[in-house]
Amino acid sequence: MKVLRTLLASLLLLAAGLAVLAVATHGFRAYTSETARRIDIREHPRTVPSTPLQTADGQRTSFGELRGRWLLVDFIYTRCLTYCSVQGSEFARLQQELAGPIAADKVALLSISFDPARDDPTALADYQRRHGDRGTGWIAARPVDRAGLAELLHRFGVVAVPDGIGGFVHNAAIAVVDPGGRIVAILDWNDWQAAAGYVRRSLRS
Protein backbone atom coordinates (compact mmCIF):
# COMPACT_ATOMS: atom_id res chain seq x y z
CA MET A 1 0.00 0.00 0.00
CA LYS A 2 2.86 2.35 0.90
CA VAL A 3 4.52 1.60 -2.43
CA LEU A 4 1.25 2.39 -4.23
CA ARG A 5 0.92 5.72 -2.43
CA THR A 6 4.51 6.60 -3.28
CA LEU A 7 3.93 5.70 -6.93
CA LEU A 8 0.73 7.74 -7.03
CA ALA A 9 2.48 10.76 -5.48
CA SER A 10 5.32 10.45 -7.98
CA LEU A 11 2.88 10.31 -10.88
CA LEU A 12 1.07 13.39 -9.59
CA LEU A 13 4.36 15.27 -9.32
CA LEU A 14 5.32 14.19 -12.82
CA ALA A 15 1.97 15.32 -14.19
CA ALA A 16 2.30 18.68 -12.44
CA GLY A 17 5.82 19.10 -13.78
CA LEU A 18 4.71 18.29 -17.31
CA ALA A 19 1.85 20.79 -17.02
CA VAL A 20 4.23 23.55 -15.92
CA LEU A 21 6.65 22.65 -18.72
CA ALA A 22 3.85 22.70 -21.28
CA VAL A 23 2.82 26.20 -20.22
CA ALA A 24 6.40 27.47 -20.12
CA THR A 25 7.18 26.07 -23.58
CA HIS A 26 3.89 27.00 -25.27
CA GLY A 27 2.72 23.40 -25.52
CA PHE A 28 6.24 21.94 -25.87
CA ARG A 29 6.85 24.10 -28.95
CA ALA A 30 9.47 26.44 -27.52
CA TYR A 31 12.59 25.63 -25.56
CA THR A 32 14.22 29.07 -25.57
CA SER A 33 12.85 32.43 -24.46
CA GLU A 34 13.35 33.78 -28.00
CA THR A 35 11.25 31.01 -29.56
CA ALA A 36 8.60 31.54 -26.90
CA ARG A 37 8.55 35.28 -27.70
CA ARG A 38 8.05 34.60 -31.39
CA ILE A 39 5.22 32.13 -30.81
CA ASP A 40 3.49 34.45 -28.34
CA ILE A 41 3.59 37.43 -30.71
CA ARG A 42 2.47 35.37 -33.70
CA GLU A 43 -0.52 34.03 -31.76
CA HIS A 44 -1.23 37.18 -29.72
CA PRO A 45 -0.23 40.31 -31.71
CA ARG A 46 0.69 43.24 -29.47
CA THR A 47 -0.37 46.82 -30.09
CA VAL A 48 2.52 49.27 -30.11
CA PRO A 49 1.99 52.39 -27.98
CA SER A 50 2.13 55.74 -29.78
CA THR A 51 5.54 56.48 -28.28
CA PRO A 52 7.12 59.83 -29.29
CA LEU A 53 10.43 59.48 -31.12
CA GLN A 54 13.15 61.90 -32.19
CA THR A 55 14.62 61.06 -35.58
CA ALA A 56 18.11 61.42 -37.03
CA ASP A 57 17.14 64.70 -38.68
CA GLY A 58 16.00 66.13 -35.34
CA GLN A 59 12.30 65.88 -36.14
CA ARG A 60 9.59 64.19 -34.07
CA THR A 61 7.48 61.23 -35.07
CA SER A 62 5.68 58.40 -33.27
CA PHE A 63 4.33 54.93 -33.89
CA GLY A 64 0.90 56.54 -34.16
CA GLU A 65 2.08 58.73 -37.05
CA LEU A 66 3.64 55.73 -38.78
CA ARG A 67 0.46 53.66 -38.81
CA GLY A 68 -1.02 52.78 -42.17
CA ARG A 69 2.11 51.08 -43.51
CA TRP A 70 4.09 47.93 -42.74
CA LEU A 71 7.05 48.59 -40.46
CA LEU A 72 10.22 46.55 -40.08
CA VAL A 73 11.67 47.49 -36.70
CA ASP A 74 14.97 46.75 -35.02
CA PHE A 75 16.52 47.97 -31.76
CA ILE A 76 20.13 49.12 -31.77
CA TYR A 77 22.73 51.32 -30.15
CA THR A 78 25.03 53.08 -32.56
CA ARG A 79 28.36 52.19 -30.86
CA CYS A 80 27.65 48.45 -31.05
CA LEU A 81 30.27 46.49 -32.99
CA THR A 82 28.38 43.18 -33.13
CA TYR A 83 24.67 42.70 -33.88
CA CYS A 84 23.88 46.34 -34.60
CA SER A 85 26.68 46.67 -37.11
CA VAL A 86 25.25 43.80 -39.15
CA GLN A 87 21.68 45.02 -38.64
CA GLY A 88 22.54 48.38 -40.17
CA SER A 89 23.78 46.66 -43.31
CA GLU A 90 20.67 44.44 -43.36
CA PHE A 91 18.42 47.51 -43.23
CA ALA A 92 20.35 49.18 -46.04
CA ARG A 93 19.71 46.04 -48.14
CA LEU A 94 16.03 46.10 -47.20
CA GLN A 95 15.90 49.77 -48.18
CA GLN A 96 17.07 48.81 -51.67
CA GLU A 97 15.03 45.61 -51.95
CA LEU A 98 11.76 47.27 -50.85
CA ALA A 99 12.33 50.56 -52.68
CA GLY A 100 9.03 50.24 -54.59
CA PRO A 101 6.73 49.72 -51.57
CA ILE A 102 8.71 52.34 -49.63
CA ALA A 103 8.21 54.89 -52.42
CA ALA A 104 4.48 54.03 -52.44
CA ASP A 105 4.38 54.75 -48.66
CA LYS A 106 3.35 51.17 -47.89
CA VAL A 107 6.51 50.18 -46.00
CA ALA A 108 9.01 51.88 -43.70
CA LEU A 109 12.11 50.70 -41.84
CA LEU A 110 12.63 51.88 -38.27
CA SER A 111 15.77 51.51 -36.14
CA ILE A 112 15.20 52.50 -32.50
CA SER A 113 18.07 53.22 -30.14
CA PHE A 114 17.83 51.85 -26.62
CA ASP A 115 20.74 54.15 -25.65
CA PRO A 116 19.07 57.56 -26.14
CA ALA A 117 21.46 59.42 -23.84
CA ARG A 118 24.34 58.79 -26.26
CA ASP A 119 22.45 58.29 -29.51
CA ASP A 120 21.48 61.85 -30.37
CA PRO A 121 20.39 62.79 -33.92
CA THR A 122 24.01 63.22 -35.05
CA ALA A 123 24.97 59.73 -33.87
CA LEU A 124 21.85 58.22 -35.45
CA ALA A 125 22.53 59.93 -38.79
CA ASP A 126 26.15 58.76 -38.72
CA TYR A 127 25.01 55.18 -38.00
CA GLN A 128 22.78 55.23 -41.09
CA ARG A 129 25.46 56.81 -43.22
CA ARG A 130 28.06 54.22 -42.20
CA HIS A 131 25.77 51.42 -43.31
CA GLY A 132 24.77 52.81 -46.69
CA ASP A 133 21.51 54.68 -46.09
CA ARG A 134 19.93 55.55 -49.43
CA GLY A 135 18.06 58.55 -48.10
CA THR A 136 14.45 57.41 -47.96
CA GLY A 137 12.30 54.92 -46.12
CA TRP A 138 14.73 54.13 -43.27
CA ILE A 139 14.14 56.08 -40.07
CA ALA A 140 16.62 56.00 -37.18
CA ALA A 141 15.19 57.37 -33.95
CA ARG A 142 15.37 57.44 -30.17
CA PRO A 143 12.51 57.59 -27.64
CA VAL A 144 12.19 61.07 -26.14
CA ASP A 145 11.84 59.81 -22.55
CA ARG A 146 12.84 56.82 -20.43
CA ALA A 147 9.25 55.77 -19.79
CA GLY A 148 8.60 55.52 -23.52
CA LEU A 149 11.77 53.49 -24.03
CA ALA A 150 10.85 51.08 -21.21
CA GLU A 151 7.38 50.55 -22.66
CA LEU A 152 8.73 49.85 -26.15
CA LEU A 153 11.31 47.37 -24.87
CA HIS A 154 8.57 45.59 -22.92
CA ARG A 155 6.13 45.43 -25.84
CA PHE A 156 8.73 44.18 -28.30
CA GLY A 157 10.36 41.80 -25.81
CA VAL A 158 13.77 43.43 -26.14
CA VAL A 159 16.35 42.93 -23.39
CA ALA A 160 19.30 45.34 -23.20
CA VAL A 161 21.58 45.04 -20.17
CA PRO A 162 24.62 47.29 -19.59
CA ASP A 163 27.79 45.21 -19.95
CA GLY A 164 29.82 47.28 -17.50
CA ILE A 165 32.24 48.61 -20.13
CA GLY A 166 29.99 51.14 -21.83
CA GLY A 167 28.00 48.83 -24.08
CA PHE A 168 25.06 46.46 -23.83
CA VAL A 169 24.32 42.78 -23.96
CA HIS A 170 21.09 42.52 -25.92
CA ASN A 171 18.91 40.30 -28.04
CA ALA A 172 18.37 41.15 -31.69
CA ALA A 173 15.63 40.60 -34.26
CA ILE A 174 13.56 42.25 -36.95
CA ALA A 175 10.03 42.89 -35.70
CA VAL A 176 7.11 43.27 -38.12
CA VAL A 177 4.42 45.82 -37.26
CA ASP A 178 1.26 45.75 -39.38
CA PRO A 179 -0.54 48.87 -40.70
CA GLY A 180 -2.85 48.74 -37.69
CA GLY A 181 0.08 49.21 -35.33
CA ARG A 182 0.35 45.62 -34.04
CA ILE A 183 3.54 43.58 -33.69
CA VAL A 184 2.67 40.45 -35.67
CA ALA A 185 6.00 38.66 -36.19
CA ILE A 186 9.58 38.44 -34.97
CA LEU A 187 12.14 37.43 -37.62
CA ASP A 188 15.85 36.61 -37.55
CA TRP A 189 18.00 39.72 -37.13
CA ASN A 190 20.39 38.74 -39.94
CA ASP A 191 17.94 37.53 -42.59
CA TRP A 192 16.84 40.52 -44.66
CA GLN A 193 15.53 38.20 -47.39
CA ALA A 194 13.00 36.67 -44.99
CA ALA A 195 11.91 40.14 -43.84
CA ALA A 196 11.49 41.35 -47.43
CA GLY A 197 9.56 38.20 -48.33
CA TYR A 198 7.23 38.59 -45.34
CA VAL A 199 6.38 42.15 -46.34
CA ARG A 200 5.83 41.25 -49.99
CA ARG A 201 3.47 38.41 -49.07
CA SER A 202 1.60 40.68 -46.70
CA LEU A 203 1.17 43.35 -49.37
CA ARG A 204 -0.24 40.78 -51.79
CA SER A 205 -2.73 39.29 -49.34
Secondary structure, DSSP 8 states (H G I E B T S, - for coil): -HHHHHHHHHHHHHHHHHHHHHHHTTTTT-SSHHHHHHHHHHHS-EE----EEEETTS-EEETTTTTTSEEEEEEE-TT-SSHHHHHHHHHHHHHHHTHHHHHTTSEEEEEEES-TTT--HHHHHHHHHHTT--SSSEEEEEESSHHHHHHHHHHHT--EEE-SSSSEEE---EEEE-TTSEEEEEE-TT-HHHHHHHHHHHHH-
